[in-house]
Amino acid sequence: MRDRPRLLPAVATLTAAATMALMGYEMARSAASSIFLAHNSASRLTEALMLVPPVMIALTLAISLLLRRFGASATYAVTLIGSGLVLAATSLAARSGVRGSAFVLYIFAEVYIVLIVEQSWAFINSLFTTGDGKRWNGIIIAITTAGSVAGDLLTGLLSKRIGSEQVVVCAAVLTGAAALLSRRAFRLAGPGRTTADQQPVRFADHFAWDVLRSDPTLRRLALMVVASQSISVLFTLAFNRSLQVAMPLQEPRTAFLGFFFGGINAVAFVLQLGLCPWLLRRFQVRHILAAIPILYGAAALAGVAVPLLPVLGAAFFISKTVDYSVFRASKEVLYVPLPFTARYRGKLTIDALIYRSTKGVASALLSVAGLVVGVLPLRLYPLLAAVFGGFWNRISLRLPEPGPTAKR
C-alpha cells in the first residue's frame, strides 16, 4: 500500500463506517423478514424476490449517475443517508398497517446493503495492492463482522421489548450516521484515489457491460456470482419454509433469527481472522473459490436426505458463514489490480445488480414451476443447490490468478 501513513487511517475510517452500516443491516434484515412473515405467507417470498431485479437495475443506474456527477465520496454518503430514510419510513408504515409496506421493506432490506458494501470495497480496493488484499481483507471483514454480530445480538435482545418495527428504525439511524465517517475516510484518502478513469457515454456503459464482455476475470466472476446466489436463494427458501412451520409467532421468530444470524457472524468472524489470511497466503485464489461449492454441495445433499429445520438450518448456516468470510475475502483480491471502471461500475454490476437479480430470476423460475406442478417438494431446493455447486466449481477453476505484486 503506497503512502501507508495516510492511507491506513483512510481504510480504517471507512471500515468503521461500513461496520456501522452492517450493524444496522443485521438488525433490519432479521426484523424485516419477521415482519414480512407476519403479514404474508412464506410462499410469497418468491414474489418479493422477483421484484428485486428491477429495483436493483434502478438503484445501480442511480449510483452510476451519482458517481458521474458528484464522485465516489458524495455517492457513498447519499447511499447511506437515503437507505436510512427508506428503512425508517417503510418500518413505520408497516407498524401503522399501510398495505404493502412490509413487502417494500423486505425488498429494500434485500437490496440496499449490497450497494453500501460494494462501494466500501471499491474504495478499499482503490488503495490496496494485491499483496495488501491478501494480508488485510480477512481482518477488515472480521472487523465489520463484529458490527454484524452486535446488530444481531441487539435484535435478539430488543425485538420483544420495543417491537420489530422499532428495531428497523434503530437500524436506519445507524446507517445514516455512518455517512459522517465515510466523508472523513474519503478526505483522508485524497481525491486522486477514487477518480474515474473512464466516464460512461452510452446507457449500457453505466452498467459496464462492455467491460464484463471483454475482461475474463469479470466475466467469470459474474458467472460465479450467478451460481452462488442461486444456491443462496435455494437455501433461503428451504430454511424459511421450515422455519415458518416450526416457529409461527412473529416476536419469538425475530429473536431466533437475531441469535441465529448472530451465530453465523460469530463463526464467520473466527474464520475471517484465523482461516482467511492463512488460505490466501498458502493457496491460489481460484482454488479456494473452487473448493467452496464442494462444501456447499455436501451440505445440500444432507438437506436432500433429511429435509428438516435442523439440517436445512445447518446448510444455510454453513453457506452464510463461508460467504461472509472465505468467499468475500478471496473474491475481493481479484478486483484489486483492475481499473476504476471495473472496481466501481463493473463491481456494482456484478456484486450488486447481478448478485441480487439472480435471486429474483431464480425465485421467478421457482414460482412458475410452483404454478405448473403445485407446491414444490422441500427436497428439491437443496438438490438444485448441489447442481449449481458443480457449475460454480468449474467456473472458478478457470479464473485467472492475480499476480503477487499486481497493482492498479
C-alpha positions in Angstrom: 0.0 0.0 0.0 1.5 3.3 -1.1 1.5 6.3 1.2 0.8 4.0 4.1 0.8 6.6 6.9 -2.1 8.4 5.2 -4.0 5.5 3.5 -4.2 3.2 6.5 -6.3 5.7 8.5 -8.5 6.1 5.5 -9.1 2.4 5.2 -9.7 2.2 9.0 -12.2 5.0 9.0 -14.1 3.6 6.0 -14.1 0.2 7.7 -15.7 1.8 10.8 -18.4 3.3 8.6 -19.1 0.0 6.9 -19.2 -1.7 10.3 -22.0 0.7 11.5 -23.9 0.1 8.3 -23.6 -3.7 8.6 -24.7 -3.5 12.3 -27.8 -1.7 11.1 -28.3 -4.2 8.2 -28.3 -7.2 10.5 -31.0 -5.5 12.6 -33.0 -4.6 9.6 -32.7 -8.0 7.9 -34.0 -10.1 10.7 -36.8 -7.7 11.6 -37.9 -7.2 8.0 -38.0 -10.9 7.4 -40.1 -11.5 10.5 -42.4 -8.5 9.7 -42.9 -9.9 6.2 -43.9 -13.4 7.5 -46.3 -11.7 10.0 -48.1 -10.1 7.0 -47.6 -12.7 4.3 -47.2 -16.4 3.8 -43.7 -17.7 3.3 -44.7 -18.8 -0.2 -44.9 -15.1 -1.1 -41.1 -14.7 -0.6 -40.6 -15.7 -4.2 -42.9 -12.9 -5.3 -40.9 -10.4 -3.3 -37.6 -11.6 -4.6 -38.9 -11.4 -8.2 -39.1 -7.7 -7.7 -35.5 -7.4 -6.7 -34.0 -7.3 -10.2 -36.0 -4.1 -11.4 -35.2 -2.4 -8.1 -31.5 -3.3 -8.4 -31.4 -2.0 -12.0 -32.9 1.3 -11.0 -30.6 1.7 -8.0 -27.5 0.6 -9.9 -28.2 3.2 -12.6 -28.8 5.8 -9.9 -25.4 5.0 -8.3 -23.7 5.3 -11.7 -25.3 8.7 -12.4 -24.3 9.9 -8.9 -20.7 8.7 -9.5 -20.5 10.6 -12.7 -22.0 13.8 -11.4 -20.8 14.0 -7.8 -18.0 11.5 -7.4 -17.4 8.4 -5.2 -17.5 10.3 -1.8 -20.8 12.0 -2.2 -22.4 8.9 -3.8 -21.4 6.8 -0.8 -22.8 9.3 1.7 -26.1 9.7 -0.2 -26.5 5.9 -0.4 -26.1 5.6 3.4 -28.5 8.5 4.3 -31.1 7.6 1.7 -31.1 4.0 2.8 -31.7 5.0 6.4 -34.6 7.2 5.4 -36.3 4.4 3.4 -35.8 1.9 6.2 -37.4 4.2 8.8 -40.3 5.2 6.5 -41.3 1.6 5.5 -41.0 0.2 9.0 -43.2 2.9 10.5 -45.7 2.4 7.7 -45.8 -1.3 8.4 -46.4 -0.6 12.1 -49.3 1.7 11.0 -50.8 -1.1 8.9 -50.1 0.5 5.5 -50.9 -2.1 2.9 -47.8 -3.4 1.0 -45.3 -1.6 3.3 -44.0 -4.9 4.7 -43.4 -6.1 1.2 -41.5 -2.9 0.3 -39.5 -3.1 3.5 -38.4 -6.7 2.8 -37.4 -5.9 -0.8 -35.4 -2.9 0.2 -33.7 -4.7 3.1 -32.6 -7.3 0.4 -31.0 -4.7 -1.9 -29.7 -1.7 -0.1 -26.8 -3.2 1.8 -25.0 -4.6 -1.3 -24.8 -1.1 -2.7 -23.1 0.0 0.5 -20.8 -3.0 0.8 -19.6 -2.9 -2.8 -18.9 0.8 -2.7 -16.9 0.2 0.5 -14.8 -2.5 -1.1 -14.4 -0.4 -4.3 -12.9 2.3 -2.1 -10.6 -0.1 -0.2 -9.5 -1.9 -3.4 -8.5 1.5 -4.8 -5.9 1.9 -2.1 -4.7 -1.7 -1.9 -2.2 -3.8 -3.9 -2.8 -7.5 -4.4 -0.5 -8.3 -1.5 -2.3 -5.8 0.7 -5.6 -7.5 -0.2 -4.3 -11.0 0.8 -3.0 -9.6 4.0 -5.8 -7.3 5.2 -9.1 -8.5 3.6 -9.8 -11.1 6.2 -9.1 -8.7 9.0 -11.3 -5.9 7.5 -14.1 -8.4 7.1 -13.6 -9.6 10.7 -14.0 -6.0 12.0 -17.2 -5.4 10.0 -18.5 -8.8 11.2 -18.0 -7.7 14.8 -20.6 -5.0 14.0 -22.9 -7.5 12.4 -22.7 -9.7 15.5 -23.5 -6.7 17.7 -26.5 -5.9 15.5 -27.8 -9.5 15.7 -27.5 -9.6 19.4 -29.3 -6.2 19.7 -32.1 -7.6 17.6 -32.4 -10.7 19.8 -32.5 -8.5 22.9 -34.7 -5.7 21.7 -37.3 -7.2 19.5 -39.6 -8.4 22.3 -39.1 -5.1 24.2 -39.6 -2.5 21.5 -41.1 -4.5 18.6 -39.6 -5.5 15.2 -40.6 -2.2 13.5 -38.7 -0.1 16.1 -35.6 -2.4 15.6 -35.6 -1.3 11.9 -35.8 2.4 13.0 -32.7 1.9 15.1 -31.0 0.3 12.1 -31.9 3.3 10.0 -30.3 5.6 12.5 -27.0 3.6 12.4 -27.0 3.5 8.6 -27.4 7.3 8.2 -24.9 8.1 10.9 -22.2 6.1 9.1 -22.1 8.8 6.4 -20.2 11.1 8.8 -17.3 8.6 9.0 -17.4 7.9 5.3 -16.8 11.6 4.4 -13.7 11.6 6.6 -12.4 8.4 5.0 -12.5 9.9 1.5 -10.9 13.1 2.7 -8.0 11.1 4.3 -7.5 9.1 1.0 -7.3 12.2 -1.2 -9.3 12.8 -4.4 -6.9 11.1 -6.8 -7.6 7.6 -5.3 -11.2 7.4 -6.5 -11.2 9.5 -9.6 -12.9 7.9 -12.6 -10.6 6.7 -15.4 -13.5 6.5 -17.9 -16.9 8.2 -17.9 -19.9 6.4 -19.2 -21.1 7.5 -22.6 -23.9 5.2 -23.6 -26.7 3.9 -21.4 -25.1 0.4 -21.3 -21.8 1.9 -20.0 -23.5 2.8 -16.7 -23.7 -1.0 -16.1 -20.2 -1.7 -17.5 -21.4 -4.4 -19.9 -18.6 -3.7 -22.3 -16.0 -4.3 -19.5 -17.8 -7.6 -18.5 -17.7 -8.9 -22.0 -14.0 -8.1 -22.6 -12.4 -8.8 -19.2 -12.1 -12.6 -18.5 -11.8 -12.0 -14.7 -15.1 -10.0 -14.5 -16.9 -12.3 -16.9 -16.1 -15.4 -14.8 -16.8 -13.5 -11.6 -20.2 -12.7 -12.9 -21.0 -16.4 -13.7 -19.7 -17.4 -10.3 -21.9 -14.9 -8.6 -24.9 -16.2 -10.5 -24.2 -19.7 -9.3 -23.5 -18.7 -5.7 -26.7 -16.6 -5.4 -28.8 -19.3 -7.0 -27.6 -21.6 -4.2 -28.3 -18.8 -1.7 -31.9 -18.3 -2.7 -32.5 -22.1 -2.7 -31.1 -22.4 0.9 -33.0 -19.3 2.0 -36.4 -20.6 0.7 -35.9 -24.0 2.2 -34.8 -22.5 5.5 -37.8 -20.1 5.7 -40.3 -22.7 4.7 -39.2 -25.0 7.5 -38.9 -22.0 9.9 -42.4 -20.8 9.5 -43.8 -24.2 10.3 -41.6 -24.6 13.3 -42.0 -21.1 14.7 -45.3 -19.5 13.7 -45.2 -16.5 16.1 -43.5 -13.2 15.0 -41.6 -11.9 18.0 -40.1 -15.3 19.1 -39.2 -15.9 15.4 -37.5 -12.4 15.2 -35.5 -13.2 18.4 -34.5 -16.6 17.0 -33.4 -15.1 13.7 -31.4 -12.4 15.6 -29.5 -15.1 17.5 -29.2 -17.4 14.5 -27.6 -14.7 12.3 -25.5 -13.7 15.4 -24.1 -17.2 15.4 -23.4 -17.0 11.7 -21.5 -13.8 12.1 -19.6 -15.1 15.2 -18.4 -18.1 13.3 -17.6 -16.0 10.3 -15.6 -13.7 12.5 -13.4 -16.6 13.6 -12.9 -17.8 10.0 -12.0 -14.2 8.9 -9.3 -13.8 11.5 -7.9 -17.3 11.5 -8.6 -19.1 8.3 -8.8 -16.4 5.5 -5.3 -14.9 5.9 -3.8 -18.4 6.0 -5.7 -19.7 3.0 -4.9 -16.6 0.9 -1.2 -16.8 1.6 -1.0 -20.6 1.0 -3.3 -21.3 -1.9 -4.2 -19.8 -5.2 -7.4 -17.7 -5.2 -9.1 -19.7 -7.9 -8.5 -23.0 -6.0 -10.1 -21.5 -2.8 -13.1 -20.3 -4.8 -13.5 -23.7 -6.4 -13.4 -25.5 -3.1 -16.3 -23.5 -1.6 -19.1 -25.0 -3.8 -17.9 -28.6 -2.9 -18.6 -27.8 0.8 -22.0 -26.3 -0.2 -22.8 -29.4 -2.2 -22.1 -31.7 0.7 -24.4 -29.6 3.0 -27.1 -29.6 0.3 -27.1 -33.4 -0.2 -27.6 -33.7 3.6 -30.7 -31.5 3.2 -31.9 -33.8 0.4 -31.5 -36.8 2.7 -33.1 -35.1 5.8 -35.3 -32.1 4.8 -35.9 -30.8 8.4 -35.2 -27.4 10.0 -32.1 -28.5 11.9 -30.4 -29.9 8.8 -31.7 -27.2 6.4 -30.7 -24.6 9.0 -27.2 -26.1 9.3 -26.8 -25.9 5.5 -28.0 -22.3 5.4 -25.7 -21.6 8.4 -22.6 -23.0 6.6 -23.3 -21.2 3.3 -23.6 -17.9 5.1 -20.5 -18.2 7.3 -18.4 -19.1 4.3 -20.0 -16.5 2.1 -19.2 -13.8 4.7 -15.6 -14.9 5.2 -13.6 -17.0 2.8 -15.7 -16.3 -0.3 -15.7 -12.5 0.2 -12.0 -12.2 1.2 -10.9 -14.3 -1.8 -13.2 -12.7 -4.4 -12.1 -9.1 -3.4 -8.5 -9.9 -4.2 -9.4 -10.3 -7.9 -10.6 -6.7 -8.1 -7.5 -5.1 -6.7 -5.4 -4.8 -9.9 -8.4 -3.6 -12.1 -9.0 0.0 -13.1 -11.7 2.3 -11.8 -14.4 1.3 -14.2 -14.0 -2.4 -13.2 -13.7 -1.6 -9.4 -16.7 0.7 -9.3 -19.2 0.2 -12.2 -18.2 -3.4 -13.0 -18.2 -4.4 -9.4 -21.6 -2.8 -8.7 -23.0 -4.6 -11.7 -21.6 -8.0 -10.6 -21.8 -7.8 -6.8 -24.9 -5.7 -6.5 -27.1 -5.9 -9.7 -26.3 -9.5 -10.8 -25.8 -10.6 -7.1 -29.3 -9.6 -6.1 -31.1 -10.0 -9.5 -30.1 -13.7 -9.6 -32.2 -14.2 -6.6 -35.2 -12.6 -8.4 -34.7 -14.7 -11.5 -34.3 -17.9 -9.6 -37.4 -17.1 -7.5 -39.4 -16.3 -10.6 -38.5 -19.7 -12.1 -39.4 -21.5 -8.9 -42.7 -19.6 -8.8 -43.6 -20.6 -12.3 -42.7 -24.2 -11.5 -44.9 -24.0 -8.5 -47.8 -22.7 -10.6 -47.4 -25.6 -13.0 -46.9 -28.5 -10.6 -48.1 -27.1 -7.3 -46.2 -26.8 -4.1 -42.6 -27.9 -4.8 -41.2 -30.6 -2.5 -38.8 -29.3 0.1 -36.1 -31.7 -1.0 -35.9 -30.1 -4.5 -34.3 -26.9 -3.1 -31.1 -28.5 -1.7 -30.9 -30.8 -4.7 -30.8 -27.9 -7.1 -28.2 -26.2 -4.9 -25.9 -29.2 -5.3 -26.2 -28.9 -9.1 -25.3 -25.2 -9.1 -22.4 -26.0 -6.9 -20.9 -28.2 -9.6 -21.2 -25.3 -12.2 -19.6 -22.9 -9.8 -16.7 -25.2 -9.2 -15.9 -25.4 -13.0 -16.1 -21.7 -13.5 -13.8 -20.9 -10.5 -11.1 -23.2 -11.8 -10.8 -21.1 -14.9 -10.3 -17.8 -13.2 -7.0 -16.0 -14.0 -4.8 -15.7 -10.9 -3.8 -12.2 -10.0 0.0 -11.6 -9.8 1.6 -11.5 -6.4 2.7 -7.8 -6.8 -0.1 -6.7 -9.2 -1.2 -3.1 -8.8 -3.9 -0.9 -10.3 
